[in-house]
Every structure is written in C-alpha cells, then in structure tokens.
Amino acid sequence: MNAAPFLAVLALLFTVYLLWGFRALPKEQWQIMAALPTSRLENGPWQATNLTWYGFLSANAYVAAVTIFLLLTGALALPLPAIGLFTAALLGLCIPASSLVARIVEKKAHTLTVGGAVFVGLVASPVVLLTTNSAAAACGIAPLTSLPVLAALGTAYAFGEGLGRLACLSFGCCYGKPLDETPRWLRMLLDRFAVQFFGATKKIAYAGKLEGERVLPVQAMTALLYVATGLAGCALFLSGHYLAAFVLTVSVTQLWRVLSEFLRADFRGTGRLTTYQWMGLAAVPYACGVTLWLPAEATGLPMIGAGLASLWNPGILLALQGLWLLIFLTTGRSSVTGSVVSFHIHRERI
C-alpha cells in the first residue's frame, strides 16, 4: 500500500476532529460529560463525582498516539513482545510523571503536565530501550532497532499531544493571553481566530477570571502545528528517513513549547523562563545527542500495509481499549469540580 493515501486519510480525519473541537469544546456544556452519585447528603440530594470530557479526549489522544507508534513499528515488522514491553514501560513512567512533575514545579496536587511527562519520557526512552533489548535478548527475542523506534515515538508523541490539546479546550486550561493585551500585529493576525470560553467551572474562569474574554487560540495553534508535524514525521518515517523524523518531531514540538508559553496567561511557574521552557530547551540538544550515541543498525523500508495489518490483533485491540479506560479513569474523574444530583419520579408516566 502506498503511504500517500494513508497520510491523506489520516490528515482528513484529524482535521475534521480538530475543527469540530475548536468550535464546540470552549462551550460550557462540553466540560462535564456525566455525574456519578457517590454518597447521599443529609438534606436528600446525592454528592456526585464528575466525569469530564477532558478525560475522554485525553484517552482518545493517548490511544491515537500509541496506535500510531504500533503501526509504524509494525510497518518494520519489529517484534511485538519487545514493542509491547517498551510501550508499557514508557507509559508506566510518563502517566504518573504528568502528576508528579506538576506537584514539584507548580506546587499543586490536582493538576497535570504533559510537558513534564514528555521530558521524563524523552530522557528515559534510551534507557528503557536498552533495558527492553536486554530483556528481549534474555528471552530469545530479536532486539529493537533504536533509531526507528525513537522516530516512531517522536512522531506518535506529536500526534498525541496535538490531539490532546482538545482536552485543554474542554477544561479551559493552557489558555492564551487576552487578545487586547497582545501587540497590535499579533491582534491583527489572530483576531478572527480568537477563542472565548464559557462556564464558571472552566479553569480560565475560576483561575484566570477570563470567562467570555477573547483570548489567543494557543490550544488550537498547538494542535494544528503538532498534528502537521506528526504527519510530516510519519511521511519521513515511511520513506525510511528515521533520523530526520526524530529530530523534526522533537525539535518542532519542544521549541514551540518554549515559544507558546510566552503567549499563555495561565500560571506556569516563576522566572523569565519557566521550568517547562527550560525542559523544552534542554530536550532538543539531548535528543540530537542521543542520535549520535545510538549504534548503527541495518533497517529496511517500512511497509504501511504490514503496519496496518499488525494492528488487527485481538491482543493489541484489547490492550488499546484497556489503555483508553485507564487514561479515562486517571484523568477523567474531576478533583477540582463537584456536583449534587437528585432524582424524582415522572408521576404522569406511571
């Protein structure tokens, strides 16, 4: 199968998904998707736990990223047990790191940081890869080729974080500066794309006091840039240009992280450059240095048909569903909003 039709379909699907999100998710009704009664209050109603679209959209992004990673590595026919071990180990580091790094940097217990989790994952990935290959060799499984795996990882990450920005639109976090506080040239450039958030429980409302204000569309800008970068990385990977795919995806995503924080109004830490910006700046030379350290390995040209076929596996499909549920339960149970619900009978329907 030719890679061009695959990339065109991927671009179309993600474009439709993103454009829908840009229009719908800043609205009030797209923050809380359900409320689960947990305990009854003394006066009759029930206290409930809110399940959020943030968790739903985050789970979609995680699964999309892992699916892309599995597809690209499957296109090279890399051994599935080793890929599964590598993926599980990396997710096992990054998922808790998103909360732990935020606690350390922002001193907040009920927040998450994708940037911190990505930095941890990037730093740890070469070690995880070496450990995986050692375990695979002990079990008689062929080792993973280092550079293609990292290129697939960088490409998958670009897609995942790009799609994950929709979760930020739903919750109202990672918001941009008010348009009227930006330089004139920037206002003229982005005036027609400014976004307004509605809902008292969105973060931009209770933390930034900017409900209804026209702000820079930082989430949308990040989503479009990262998904476009993912598509470019995917095209390079499928052409066998693994080094270019890895360097491109890491450089664009991390340098934009540094730049985009100057456009944001939410609290990200103190100093002229925040901790997250320093992480982004450090990530690029680190990634380039890692490529010099990797061993030279012979690799073939990826076959997109083989990658797609590799996904049609009951174990992979069940694992992806399990991952979706894990991420949803981890990120979708709101700890900063609450609700009270009551139930009644429609007497006229008895």
N, C-alpha and C positions, 0 to 999 in steps of 0.2 A: 504493500500500500504506500502511495506517495504521501510525504509528510505535509504537503501544501494543503490538500483538502482537510486533513485533520486539524491543522492550525487555523484554517478559516472557520471551521465549525466551532472550534474552541473559542476563537475570538468573538464570534457571533453570540454564543451562549453567554459568555461572561459580560459582553456589552449590554445585552438585554437585562441581565441580572443586576448589573451596576446601575443602569439608568432607572430601572424600577426603584432601586434602593434610594437613589439620590432624591427622587420625587416623594416617596412615601414615608421613609423612616424618620425624618425630623418631626413628623406629626405626633401628637400626643398619644394616639391610640396604638402606636407601634412600639411602645416600651414594655408594657406588661402583657403577656400572652395568656396567662392563667393564674388563678389563686387557689392554692390547696389548703382547705381548713385543717388546722393542726390541734387547736385546743379551744374549748368554749369559755368565753368570758362570763363574768358573774351576771351581767345585765342581759344575757341572751345570745348576742352575736358570737361568731367564731373568729378567733385570730387566725390569720392565714399566711402562708409562705408564698411569695410571688415568684412565678416562673417567667423569665424575661425573653424577649426576642434577642437580646444581647447574647444569651447563651445559645439560642437556636442558631443564630447567624455565625457565632464563633465556632460552633460544632461543624457547621457547613464548611467554614474556611479550613479548619484543621483537616477534615476528611478530604476536601479537594486537594490540599497540599500533599497529603500522604498518598492519595491516588495518583497524582502526577509523578511523585517520586517512584512509586512502584511501577508505573507504566514505563518511565524512562529506563529504570534499571532492568525491567523485564524486556525492554527492547534490545538490551545487550545480552540477554539470557544469563544474567548473573544469578548465582544460586539463591533460591528463595529462602531457605533457612537462615543463611547469613544475613540477607537483606532484612528479614523479619527481626532477627536479634538486634541488628544495628538500629533499626527504626524504633523498636521498643525501648532500647537503652537510651536513645537520644530523647524520646518523648518523656521517659521517666525522669530525665534531668530537667527538661525545659518546662514541663507543666507546673511542677512545684516552684521552679525558679521564677515564674511570672509573678507569683505572690511574694516570695521571699525577697527578691531584689527590690520590689516596691516598698516592702516594710523597711528595708535598710536605707534606701535612698530617700523616699518620701515620708518615712515615719508614719505610714498609715497601714492599718491592719486589714482594711476592707477595700483594697484596690489591687489592680493587676497591671503589669507592664509587659507588653510584647517585646519592647526594645531590650529590656534587661534579660528576658528569656532567650532572645535571639543571640545576644552577646555570649551568654553562658553556653548555648548550643554550638556557636561557632568556635569558641575557644576549646570546647571539649571534643568536638567532632573528630579531629585527627586521632586523639587518644582512644575514643570509642571505636573508631575504625580499626586501629591496631589491635585493640583488645578483641574485637569481633573476629578478626582474621586469625588471631591466636587460638581462640575457641573453636573456630571452624576447622583449622588445621588439626587440632586435637581430636576432632570428630570425623576426620577424613573428608571434609567438605572443601571444595575449591575456594580460595580466598577471593575477596572483593578487590576489583581494580580501583585504586584510590581516587585518581583524578575524576573519572566518570561519576563515581558515587558522590563526590563533593559538588560536581557540576549539577548533577540531578538534584542534590539537596538545595543548592542556591536557587535553582530555577523553581523548585517546589515552594520554597520559602517566599519568593517574590509573589507567586500566585496566592499563597495562603494569607500573607499579610495584606495584600491588596484587597482580597475579598473580605477579610476580617475588618476592614475599615467600615463596612456596613454596620457591624455591631456597634461601633462608636457613634454612628449616626443615630442609631436606635436609642442608645443610652444618653446621648448628648455629651459624651466625653471627648477629649482630644480636640476641643473646639478652637476655632480660629479667633483672631482679634476682631473687634468691631470694625466694620468697613470704614466708618468715619474717623477712625484713629490711625489709618494707614496712609502712606504717601499718596499724593494725587495720582501719580502714574499707575500705582497699583489699583487704586479705586477705579480708574477708567478701564483698566484691563479686566478686572474681575467683577465689576458692578452687576452685570446681568447674571452672574453665576453665584452671587451671594446667597447664603442659606439662612433660614430662620427656624429656630427650634421652639416648639410649644409643649407645655406640660410642666407643672411645678415640680415633678419628681425627676426630671431630667437634670443631669449634673450641671449643665450650662446655666440652668435656672437657679438651683439652690447653692451652687458654689461660685458661679460667675455673675449672677444677677443679670443675665443677658437674655432672658426669655423674650422672644419676639424681635430681638435685635438682628439686624442684617450683619452677618459675620463672614469672614473669609472661609471659603469652602475647602478647608485644609484636608478633611477626610476624603472628599471626592477627588481632590487633586492627587492625594497619595494613592488612592485606589486605582485611578486611571494610569498613573505612572508605573506603579508596581505590576499591574496586570500586563501592561505593554512590555515591561522589562521581562516578565515571565515568558511572554510569547517570543520575545527575541532570544532569550536564553534557551527556550525549547527548540527554536529553529536552529540555533548554533549546535546544540547537543545532538539533534537528529542528523546534522551534517558532519558530525564527528569532531567538532571544534570544542572540546571539553574545557580546555584552559580558558578560552575566550568566554564561554558560557558562565564559568565560575566567577571569573574576575568581573565580568559585566554585571551580573546579578548582585554580587556583594557590593561592588563599588557604587552602583546607582542607588540601591536601597539604603545603604548606610550614609552616603553623602547627603541624600535627600532627608534622611532623619535629622542630620545636623542642621541643614538649612530650614526645614519645615518648622523646627522648634522656635525659630525667630518669628514665625507667623502665628504662633499659637498663644492663646490667652490663659489656658489652664496652668495651674501650678505644676512645675516640673523640677523644682529644686532651686537652690540659690547659686549665685555666681554668674559671671559673664557668660560662661558656658556651663550648661548643666551636666550632671554626671552622665546622663543618657547621650548627650552630644559628644562627650569625651569617649564614651563607648563606641559610638559610630565612627569617630575619627580614628580610633585605635583598630577598629575591625578591618579597615581596608588594607593597611600595610601588613597586618597579621595574616590576612587571607593570601595576599601576594607572597609573603614569606613562606607560608605553608606549601604553596605550589613548588617552590624551589627545593623544598625538603623531601617532597614525595618521590618515591622510586619510579624509574622509567619502566613502564609496563606496556606490553603489546595489547591493543584493543581493536576490535572490529568495528564496522559501521553499524549503528543501531538500525533495527528493523521495526518500524512503528506497528506493523501488523502483529509481530510477535509480542510487542508490549501490550497491545490491546487484548490479545488472546490470553496473556498471562493473568489478567485481572479476572477472567471468567473462571474463578476457582472458589469453591464453597468456603474454604478456609479464609481466603482473603476477603470475600464479601462479608462473612460473619465478623471478622476482625475489624473491618471498617465500620460496620454497624455498632459493634461494641465500643469502638473509639468515639463514635458520634455520641453515644449515650453517656460515656464517661465525661466528655467535654461539656455536654449539656448540663449534666448534674453538677459538675465542678463550677462552671461559670454562669449557669442559668438560674441558680437559686439566689435571689437577691438578698443581700445582707444589709443594704442601705435603704430599702423601701419596705413598707409593711402594708397590710390591708386587713380590714374587718369585713366579714361577709355574713349575711343572714339568709335564711330560707323560708319560703312560705308556700302555701297551697293556693292554686287557682280554683277557688270554690265553684266558679261557673262551669268548670270542666269535669266536675265529679259526677 
